[in-house]
Amino acid sequence: MIVVDRSTWGSLRVTGGDRVRFLQGLTTINVEALGDGAHAWGAILNPKGRVLSVVNIARSGDTFIVACEASLTAKTRALLEKYAVMDDVTFEPQAGPSHQTWHDVGSVWTAPIVAGDHPHAVPEAEIAAERLRVHAGFLRYGCDVDEDHFPFETPLVKLLDYGKGCYVGQEPVFRVHAQGNSARLLRGFVVEGGEPLPEHAPIKHPAKDNAGAVTSQVLGDGGTTLALGYMHRTAWEPGSIVEIDGRRATVFELPFGS
């Protein structure tokens, strides 16, 4: 078990008569289906389906809490305010300590963000926390995902609700879902050797020299390096052996271990 400090993350309290309809139409999350105390991860997209922000939305009575990485705080609030032109909705920043408790790889995407201090909370950059994050494919914005990516190229694809109705960026997302033609996917890698990889190290596959590039990395166990990276559709098969910075690596579907 690892308790991860989230005190630096941005948090907005969303209220107002149009709060449900507004968040439902702006995010990939099925806000209407969230029961009291429930939460979900998703994204705010642009009209072309690109990821502008990755957010967690939690419901507490008649209030919604939108949380995101510290680097996304200002951008996320600006996006909400941009779209809230004629809506009865207000955004109130919330400050104070918070944390997540990760029991295993599976809980990284499901653990709620809990308000308050925890005596055993560690920074998110702590190596044990980073290992779990990479194993789970838990996205870091600006590193593993940005405005050049679609949600269906990332683990967010498993959280997309294709029955929730219209939202900004829905059309291209639904089109790819129907056609099944994503050009790349985020994969996990176990790389031989514990030396750091070059930033954005290229991934070489027997069928394609320029098959992808590394986005995140962390020292693994037993003299290995754990990494995330995007792979082209011709090379993303789990179990494939690839080369990263001259080192042998195995491709894994996310999440990939504990």
C-alpha positions as semicolon CSV with decimal commas, in nm:
position;residue;x (nm);y (nm);z (nm)
1;M;0,000;0,000;0,000
2;I;0,121;0,351;-0,085
3;V;-0,044;0,675;0,022
4;V;0,026;0,947;-0,235
5;D;0,016;1,314;-0,138
6;R;-0,218;1,516;-0,362
7;S;-0,202;1,842;-0,167
8;T;-0,050;2,033;-0,461
9;W;-0,327;1,930;-0,700
10;G;-0,588;2,173;-0,814
11;S;-0,941;2,136;-0,681
12;L;-1,257;2,320;-0,784
13;R;-1,595;2,302;-0,613
14;V;-1,864;2,315;-0,882
15;T;-2,215;2,424;-0,788
16;G;-2,517;2,582;-0,954
17;G;-2,841;2,467;-1,113
18;D;-2,674;2,362;-1,440
19;R;-2,376;2,183;-1,280
20;V;-2,472;1,833;-1,395
21;R;-2,568;1,927;-1,750
22;F;-2,261;2,148;-1,785
23;L;-2,006;1,887;-1,674
24;Q;-2,189;1,615;-1,867
25;G;-2,152;1,812;-2,190
26;L;-1,793;1,916;-2,138
27;T;-1,614;1,604;-2,013
28;T;-1,588;1,240;-2,118
29;I;-1,721;1,139;-1,774
30;N;-2,081;1,029;-1,735
31;V;-2,151;1,281;-1,461
32;E;-2,523;1,204;-1,459
33;A;-2,444;0,848;-1,349
34;L;-2,223;0,948;-1,054
35;G;-2,390;0,867;-0,725
36;D;-2,322;1,055;-0,405
37;G;-1,967;0,974;-0,296
38;A;-1,868;0,832;-0,635
39;H;-1,590;0,963;-0,859
40;A;-1,444;0,898;-1,204
41;W;-1,148;0,991;-1,422
42;G;-1,187;1,140;-1,766
43;A;-1,082;1,424;-1,991
44;I;-1,180;1,758;-2,130
45;L;-1,132;1,750;-2,507
46;N;-1,121;2,007;-2,782
47;P;-1,374;1,978;-3,067
48;K;-1,126;1,762;-3,262
49;G;-1,109;1,511;-2,976
50;R;-0,763;1,604;-2,845
51;V;-0,695;1,591;-2,471
52;L;-0,684;1,937;-2,312
53;S;-0,698;1,819;-1,951
54;V;-0,725;1,498;-1,748
55;V;-0,961;1,536;-1,453
56;N;-1,120;1,351;-1,167
57;I;-1,480;1,442;-1,086
58;A;-1,628;1,342;-0,750
59;R;-1,984;1,393;-0,633
60;S;-2,061;1,506;-0,280
61;G;-2,432;1,571;-0,234
62;D;-2,527;1,854;-0,469
63;T;-2,164;1,950;-0,528
64;F;-1,902;1,824;-0,769
65;I;-1,527;1,842;-0,702
66;V;-1,307;1,864;-1,011
67;A;-0,946;1,772;-0,935
68;C;-0,639;1,772;-1,159
69;E;-0,261;1,785;-1,153
70;A;-0,104;2,107;-1,026
71;S;0,025;2,191;-1,374
72;L;-0,331;2,174;-1,511
73;T;-0,504;2,380;-1,243
74;A;-0,512;2,718;-1,419
75;K;-0,577;2,566;-1,760
76;T;-0,864;2,350;-1,637
77;R;-1,038;2,638;-1,461
78;A;-0,996;2,854;-1,772
79;L;-1,157;2,581;-1,984
80;L;-1,452;2,549;-1,747
81;E;-1,504;2,924;-1,739
82;K;-1,472;2,950;-2,117
83;Y;-1,760;2,709;-2,175
84;A;-1,978;2,835;-1,888
85;V;-2,117;3,129;-2,086
86;M;-2,492;3,104;-2,024
87;D;-2,489;2,832;-1,758
88;D;-2,590;2,858;-1,394
89;V;-2,265;2,717;-1,262
90;T;-1,994;2,848;-1,029
91;F;-1,636;2,738;-0,962
92;E;-1,478;2,781;-0,621
93;P;-1,111;2,686;-0,569
94;Q;-1,047;2,459;-0,274
95;A;-0,719;2,446;-0,084
96;G;-0,585;2,209;0,176
97;P;-0,417;1,869;0,202
98;S;-0,545;1,562;0,021
99;H;-0,422;1,215;-0,065
100;Q;-0,490;0,889;-0,249
101;T;-0,433;0,538;-0,116
102;W;-0,305;0,290;-0,373
103;H;-0,337;-0,070;-0,254
104;D;-0,216;-0,221;-0,582
105;V;-0,185;-0,144;-0,952
106;G;-0,557;-0,181;-1,008
107;S;-0,643;0,082;-0,747
108;V;-0,431;0,355;-0,906
109;W;-0,716;0,448;-1,141
110;T;-0,994;0,378;-0,889
111;A;-0,874;0,525;-0,557
112;P;-1,063;0,841;-0,458
113;I;-0,887;1,165;-0,375
114;V;-0,953;1,215;-0,004
115;A;-0,936;1,550;0,170
116;G;-0,708;1,578;0,471
117;D;-0,360;1,485;0,585
118;H;-0,231;1,129;0,610
119;P;0,068;1,051;0,833
120;H;0,223;0,816;0,577
121;A;0,164;1,017;0,260
122;V;0,462;1,034;0,025
123;P;0,532;1,274;-0,265
124;E;0,408;1,151;-0,602
125;A;0,771;1,151;-0,724
126;E;0,865;0,890;-0,460
127;I;1,013;0,595;-0,652
128;A;0,767;0,338;-0,514
129;A;0,473;0,560;-0,612
130;E;0,622;0,627;-0,954
131;R;0,665;0,256;-1,015
132;L;0,298;0,193;-0,941
133;R;0,199;0,489;-1,160
134;V;0,398;0,356;-1,456
135;H;0,272;0,000;-1,407
136;A;-0,084;0,131;-1,414
137;G;-0,031;0,368;-1,705
138;F;-0,161;0,653;-1,489
139;L;-0,111;0,956;-1,709
140;R;0,107;1,256;-1,630
141;Y;-0,001;1,551;-1,843
142;G;0,272;1,704;-2,055
143;C;0,463;1,378;-2,037
144;D;0,236;1,085;-2,126
145;V;-0,048;1,285;-2,279
146;D;-0,105;1,636;-2,411
147;E;-0,297;1,824;-2,680
148;D;-0,142;1,605;-2,951
149;H;-0,315;1,293;-2,816
150;F;-0,661;1,142;-2,826
151;P;-0,813;0,967;-2,521
152;F;-0,847;0,639;-2,711
153;E;-0,466;0,625;-2,746
154;T;-0,430;0,609;-2,368
155;P;-0,572;0,408;-2,073
156;L;-0,855;0,662;-2,072
157;V;-1,006;0,448;-2,350
158;K;-1,123;0,199;-2,086
159;L;-1,312;0,478;-1,908
160;L;-1,493;0,622;-2,209
161;D;-1,871;0,588;-2,187
162;Y;-2,013;0,550;-2,536
163;G;-2,370;0,573;-2,414
164;K;-2,355;0,898;-2,216
165;G;-2,463;1,134;-2,491
166;C;-2,302;1,436;-2,652
167;Y;-1,996;1,619;-2,522
168;V;-1,723;1,835;-2,669
169;G;-1,497;1,619;-2,889
170;Q;-1,735;1,325;-2,892
171;E;-1,763;1,285;-3,269
172;P;-1,400;1,192;-3,350
173;V;-1,386;0,969;-3,042
174;F;-1,698;0,778;-3,150
175;R;-1,576;0,757;-3,508
176;V;-1,250;0,587;-3,407
177;H;-1,440;0,358;-3,169
178;A;-1,670;0,250;-3,453
179;Q;-1,390;0,204;-3,704
180;G;-1,126;0,070;-3,465
181;N;-0,847;0,255;-3,642
182;S;-0,633;0,420;-3,375
183;A;-0,285;0,473;-3,515
184;R;-0,098;0,440;-3,184
185;L;-0,143;0,326;-2,824
186;L;0,036;0,386;-2,497
187;R;0,214;0,070;-2,387
188;G;0,429;-0,040;-2,094
189;F;0,784;-0,169;-2,123
190;V;1,029;-0,363;-1,912
191;V;1,373;-0,261;-2,038
192;E;1,690;-0,453;-1,962
193;G;1,937;-0,249;-1,759
194;G;1,884;0,009;-1,489
195;E;2,052;0,308;-1,652
196;P;1,822;0,602;-1,735
197;L;1,696;0,615;-2,092
198;P;1,739;0,929;-2,302
199;E;1,438;1,158;-2,293
200;H;1,186;1,056;-2,562
201;A;1,406;0,758;-2,651
202;P;1,294;0,607;-2,983
203;I;1,154;0,253;-2,988
204;K;1,273;0,017;-3,260
205;H;1,065;-0,284;-3,362
206;P;1,174;-0,561;-3,605
207;A;0,889;-0,460;-3,836
208;K;0,933;-0,084;-3,798
209;D;1,247;0,109;-3,704
210;N;1,060;0,418;-3,583
211;A;0,784;0,235;-3,394
212;G;0,735;0,482;-3,111
213;A;0,895;0,682;-2,831
214;V;0,928;0,665;-2,453
215;T;0,726;0,910;-2,243
216;S;0,791;0,807;-1,879
217;Q;1,050;0,591;-1,707
218;V;1,148;0,476;-1,359
219;L;1,402;0,234;-1,214
220;G;1,250;-0,111;-1,184
221;D;1,344;-0,416;-0,982
222;G;1,628;-0,653;-1,065
223;G;1,831;-0,416;-1,280
224;T;1,552;-0,315;-1,515
225;T;1,386;0,008;-1,624
226;L;1,009;0,045;-1,640
227;A;0,876;0,275;-1,910
228;L;0,569;0,404;-2,088
229;G;0,567;0,492;-2,455
230;Y;0,350;0,520;-2,761
231;M;0,366;0,241;-3,018
232;H;0,248;0,236;-3,378
233;R;-0,035;-0,004;-3,459
234;T;0,203;-0,230;-3,655
235;A;0,423;-0,282;-3,348
236;W;0,210;-0,260;-3,034
237;E;0,139;-0,632;-2,984
238;P;0,193;-0,726;-2,616
239;G;0,483;-0,965;-2,570
240;S;0,678;-0,822;-2,863
241;I;1,050;-0,765;-2,817
242;V;1,173;-0,420;-2,913
243;E;1,490;-0,216;-2,881
244;I;1,512;0,105;-2,679
245;D;1,845;0,289;-2,673
246;G;2,018;-0,031;-2,781
247;R;1,857;-0,231;-2,498
248;R;1,614;-0,520;-2,521
249;A;1,262;-0,443;-2,398
250;T;0,932;-0,630;-2,375
251;V;0,600;-0,468;-2,468
252;F;0,307;-0,490;-2,224
253;E;-0,056;-0,388;-2,236
254;L;-0,150;-0,147;-1,957
255;P;-0,168;-0,206;-1,667
256;F;0,124;-0,445;-1,656
257;G;0,205;-0,594;-1,320
258;S;0,249;-0,498;-0,961
